[in-house]
Structures are given as C-alpha cells and as structure tokens.
Amino acid sequence: MMVRRCLLTALMAWPAMLLAHGDVAHQDATLDSARYEQRIGHRIPSGLVFADESGQPLPFESLIGDQPLVLVMSWFDCPKLCPMVLDGLARSAARVDFMPGRDYRVAAVSIAPDEGPAQARALRAGLDDGAGSWALLTGSSGPIDRLAEAVGFRYAYDAEADRYAHPAGLVVIAPDGRVSRYLFGLSPDPNDLERALIDASQGQLGSVVQQIVLRCFRYNAESGSYSLAIWSGLRIAAVLTLGLLAMLVWWLHRRAQRSVVHG
C-alpha cells in the first residue's frame, strides 16, 4: 500500500512539474541568445582599444603577443554570475604553478558600454588579492562587440529588467592572438586551466567542448538574478522515478501472486 501511495503521489505531482517547467522556460527565453559559439583558431582583430581603471586607453593587442591571455567577458555590475566566475578563476589560478602577470595575463572586459573606470575600480575592490595583476577594461559598444564576436560570446540585454543574460566561462588566447581554449562554468579545474595555458603558450589549439555547466544557469527576468535551471534534470529524474516505482509495484505484485500460488 505504501508503494502504491508513493506512485500515486508522483503521478499527481508530474503535471505540476511540467507546468512549472513551462513557466521557467518562458521566463528564461532571454538566454536563447546567451551562449558561446566556440571559435577555436579565430584571431582577435587588431585595433581594439579599451580603458583601464584609471581611464587611460589600453590597446587590447598589448595584452597578447608574448604570453597567453585568459579573457573573461564580464558585466561588472552583475549581481551574481560574473563575481562568481571571477572568484572561481582567482581560486583556480591560485592552485596553478604559473603566476598571472609573469607567465600569463588575465583580462576582464565589461560587456556594458555604460560602464567605465569607476565600475572597474569598484570591481577591483571586491576581488581576491591574487587578481592584482588582472586588467579590468571598459569601452564603447564598438570594441566590445568586435571582441565578443571574435570569441563567439553571445549575450543579450533585457531592457525591461535592465540586466544582461550571458554565459559563464573564459577564453584562453594564444600569444599569436588566436583562440586556443574554452573553459566553461563558474570555476575552472586548476589542471584544466594549467593545461590550457601550456597549450596556448605553445600555440596549440584545442577542440570544441560541451557546454554542459554553462547551460545550468538561467536568467530570471522577474527577479533580475540567475538561478540554477534544474528543471530538465527534474523531468528526467521524475521519469526515471516513475519507471522505478512502476517496476517495484509490478515486482511486489508478482511476488504476492507467487506467494498465493505456493501457499
């Protein structure tokens, strides 16, 4: 009887779960265009100029040429996702044998053209000490769009909520200016980061990787924040649960029948 009650409860909850998933999918439509289009081997265009934290112009080309560059396309005023990505990178970098500023460079480039050196300095104040050599850059929409296009960074601005929907990850650029690797998620594995830096320093190019962790985050336009999108996983888990419960009920029923026959 208890197993049958569990099965009945799961069956009753299933339509509600499907409805909830539909609501979340509707709210998260903004992220349809927020993803990475992986452009391994694509070269960063020349002539891109951004502003550093002091407001001085900084050619992006000055960050590449002799060392690998870890690039994070970011939103400096982002309430959740961007700080988590930058903090995750700082933690992973601390566990790598190479030192930023000496063996490789890190640049976080704002995707918001209305952000400037003030936002960069505010972001700097909240970063780990290990990020002291990172370049925090802001600029106009022209250089931002050209850089985003070069690395395949797709994002969307929600004017109603005044928020950006964007993917989570970083791009490793070889010293010759070509895209070498993509590392997705909130915190790259230190071994993956170190391997990516070694390959980039040698001019080696990686291959397209699955963006599994990237799609785990959804932008909620109502709350103006990011939340873990587990609904697809819940649907799969629900199907598996129902299947297992059905098999359990069938097995118990067969065992009861055999007990009656042999009794």
Buried (B, 14 or more C-beta within 10 A) or exposed (E): EEEEEBBEEBEEBBEEBEEBBEEBBEBBBBBEEBBBEBBBEBEBBEEBBBBBBEEEEBEBBEBBEEBBBBBBBBBBBBEEBBBBBBBBBBBBBBEBEBEBEEBBBBBBBBBBBEBBBEBBBBBBEEBBEBBEEBBBBBBEEEBBBBBBBBBBBBBBBBEEBEBBBBBBBBBBBBBEBBBBBBBBBBBBEBEBBBBBBBBBBEEEBBEEBEBEBBBBBBBBBEEEBBBEBEBEEBBEEBEEBBEEBEEBBEEEEEEEEEEEEEE
